[in-house]
Amino acid sequence: MPAAAFETLKLRRDFVAASRDGVKIGGPLVGLQMRDRNAADALPRVGFTATKRVGGAVERNRMKRRMRAAAREALSDIARPGCDYVVIARRAVLDAAFDRLLKDLKDAARRAHGRAKRPLPAEAGTPPAPLDGRESGR
């Protein structure tokens, strides 16, 4: 995927939907919420947020600029088409090395993909395996 191969989330309802319906991942530098829109042909969308608890307007804007730069680099290769990603700043974003921010964002995205409910095409029609490893019907 090219470096700018995602759209930006701008509407509050999209942020709320990601929070309500998405997979939530916490990390030391960023939190990530990922929501699958079930639109495999659509570009991934990314939104950025920092609450007032993490600092004043100048600091929050710096955090969001750093997160946007990190997302362009980290998510361009691993973002799934048709998914929304909301990146939530922690206070540590301001002081962390950029490489560490990239690593944290990539790790959060990979963990979110592992928890996503999107079935693989081969698994779509198969029933889930029993949790205890035994065959069902015993």
One Martini backbone bead per residue (centre of mass of N, CA, C, O) as a GRO file, in nm:
protein
  138
    1MET     BB    1   0.097   0.035   0.022
    2PRO     BB    2   0.086   0.342   0.019
    3ALA     BB    3   0.148   0.595   0.237
    4ALA     BB    4  -0.164   0.727   0.158
    5ALA     BB    5  -0.377   0.452   0.203
    6PHE     BB    6  -0.570   0.652   0.376
    7GLU     BB    7  -0.820   0.771   0.561
    8THR     BB    8  -0.994   1.017   0.751
    9LEU     BB    9  -1.132   1.060   1.047
   10LYS     BB   10  -1.411   1.305   1.138
   11LEU     BB   11  -1.654   1.171   1.260
   12ARG     BB   12  -1.803   1.101   1.552
   13ARG     BB   13  -1.957   0.837   1.470
   14ASP     BB   14  -1.693   0.680   1.399
   15PHE     BB   15  -1.564   0.688   1.678
   16VAL     BB   16  -1.801   0.557   1.830
   17ALA     BB   17  -1.811   0.293   1.667
   18ALA     BB   18  -1.524   0.199   1.742
   19SER     BB   19  -1.580   0.189   2.048
   20ARG     BB   20  -1.836   0.001   2.045
   21ASP     BB   21  -1.745  -0.231   1.800
   22GLY     BB   22  -1.452  -0.261   1.869
   23VAL     BB   23  -1.125  -0.323   1.910
   24LYS     BB   24  -0.929  -0.313   2.213
   25ILE     BB   25  -0.604  -0.155   2.261
   26GLY     BB   26  -0.334  -0.149   2.484
   27GLY     BB   27  -0.066   0.084   2.551
   28PRO     BB   28   0.199   0.281   2.649
   29LEU     BB   29   0.139   0.507   2.408
   30VAL     BB   30  -0.115   0.359   2.273
   31GLY     BB   31  -0.436   0.340   2.163
   32LEU     BB   32  -0.664   0.095   2.004
   33GLN     BB   33  -0.926   0.108   1.757
   34MET     BB   34  -1.102  -0.157   1.578
   35ARG     BB   35  -1.315  -0.149   1.283
   36ASP     BB   36  -1.526  -0.344   1.092
   37ARG     BB   37  -1.714  -0.260   0.789
   38ASN     BB   38  -1.745  -0.471   0.557
   39ALA     BB   39  -1.531  -0.326   0.324
   40ALA     BB   40  -1.295  -0.461   0.125
   41ASP     BB   41  -1.278  -0.209  -0.102
   42ALA     BB   42  -1.198  -0.014   0.116
   43LEU     BB   43  -1.039   0.209   0.271
   44PRO     BB   44  -0.869   0.281   0.525
   45ARG     BB   45  -0.929   0.432   0.850
   46VAL     BB   46  -0.798   0.723   1.037
   47GLY     BB   47  -0.786   0.824   1.383
   48PHE     BB   48  -0.735   1.099   1.620
   49THR     BB   49  -0.668   1.117   1.984
   50ALA     BB   50  -0.686   1.356   2.270
   51THR     BB   51  -0.724   1.419   2.580
   52LYS     BB   52  -0.733   1.658   2.833
   53ARG     BB   53  -0.563   1.483   3.038
   54VAL     BB   54  -0.276   1.501   2.861
   55GLY     BB   55  -0.334   1.816   2.793
   56GLY     BB   56  -0.300   2.070   2.613
   57ALA     BB   57  -0.341   2.183   2.298
   58VAL     BB   58  -0.044   2.177   2.213
   59GLU     BB   59   0.017   1.887   2.306
   60ARG     BB   60  -0.209   1.740   2.150
   61ASN     BB   61  -0.110   1.829   1.869
   62ARG     BB   62   0.166   1.694   1.888
   63MET     BB   63   0.063   1.408   1.925
   64LYS     BB   64  -0.098   1.393   1.657
   65ARG     BB   65   0.140   1.441   1.468
   66ARG     BB   66   0.302   1.191   1.556
   67MET     BB   67   0.078   0.983   1.493
   68ARG     BB   68   0.048   1.044   1.191
   69ALA     BB   69   0.338   0.973   1.113
   70ALA     BB   70   0.330   0.682   1.224
   71ALA     BB   71   0.086   0.580   1.056
   72ARG     BB   72   0.205   0.615   0.776
   73GLU     BB   73   0.430   0.399   0.837
   74ALA     BB   74   0.288   0.156   0.998
   75LEU     BB   75  -0.008   0.120   0.842
   76SER     BB   76   0.047   0.096   0.531
   77ASP     BB   77   0.106  -0.230   0.543
   78ILE     BB   78  -0.135  -0.341   0.774
   79ALA     BB   79  -0.388  -0.228   0.680
   80ARG     BB   80  -0.719  -0.292   0.647
   81PRO     BB   81  -0.958  -0.313   0.445
   82GLY     BB   82  -1.247  -0.168   0.590
   83CYS     BB   83  -1.105  -0.020   0.832
   84ASP     BB   84  -1.104   0.123   1.156
   85TYR     BB   85  -0.880   0.361   1.316
   86VAL     BB   86  -0.809   0.448   1.661
   87VAL     BB   87  -0.585   0.681   1.797
   88ILE     BB   88  -0.464   0.697   2.135
   89ALA     BB   89  -0.322   0.911   2.345
   90ARG     BB   90  -0.049   0.927   2.545
   91ARG     BB   91   0.170   1.105   2.728
   92ALA     BB   92   0.436   0.946   2.616
   93VAL     BB   93   0.447   1.055   2.319
   94LEU     BB   94   0.626   1.310   2.364
   95ASP     BB   95   0.904   1.140   2.479
   96ALA     BB   96   0.924   0.933   2.272
   97ALA     BB   97   1.054   0.750   2.051
   98PHE     BB   98   0.972   0.696   1.729
   99ASP     BB   99   1.034   0.391   1.715
  100ARG     BB  100   0.850   0.319   1.956
  101LEU     BB  101   0.588   0.421   1.832
  102LEU     BB  102   0.587   0.232   1.591
  103LYS     BB  103   0.591  -0.034   1.749
  104ASP     BB  104   0.331   0.010   1.914
  105LEU     BB  105   0.140   0.041   1.669
  106LYS     BB  106   0.198  -0.230   1.532
  107ASP     BB  107   0.125  -0.411   1.771
  108ALA     BB  108  -0.168  -0.316   1.802
  109ALA     BB  109  -0.262  -0.398   1.517
  110ARG     BB  110  -0.196  -0.699   1.536
  111ARG     BB  111  -0.376  -0.756   1.783
  112ALA     BB  112  -0.640  -0.664   1.649
  113HIS     BB  113  -0.635  -0.870   1.417
  114GLY     BB  114  -0.645  -1.122   1.609
  115ARG     BB  115  -0.941  -1.019   1.734
  116ALA     BB  116  -1.094  -1.026   1.495
  117LYS     BB  117  -1.412  -1.125   1.332
  118ARG     BB  118  -1.291  -1.186   1.064
  119PRO     BB  119  -1.320  -1.423   0.849
  120LEU     BB  120  -1.195  -1.652   0.673
  121PRO     BB  121  -1.288  -1.787   0.381
  122ALA     BB  122  -1.254  -2.097   0.477
  123GLU     BB  123  -1.423  -2.039   0.766
  124ALA     BB  124  -1.719  -1.938   0.710
  125GLY     BB  125  -1.875  -2.248   0.710
  126THR     BB  126  -1.751  -2.336   0.975
  127PRO     BB  127  -1.757  -2.464   1.267
  128PRO     BB  128  -1.670  -2.444   1.573
  129ALA     BB  129  -1.452  -2.552   1.789
  130PRO     BB  130  -1.402  -2.710   2.056
  131LEU     BB  131  -1.257  -2.613   2.357
  132ASP     BB  132  -1.154  -2.918   2.468
  133GLY     BB  133  -1.089  -3.104   2.188
  134ARG     BB  134  -1.339  -3.250   2.158
  135GLU     BB  135  -1.587  -3.402   2.032
  136SER     BB  136  -1.893  -3.370   1.952
  137GLY     BB  137  -2.153  -3.580   2.116
  138ARG     BB  138  -2.060  -3.712   2.409
   0.00000   0.00000   0.00000
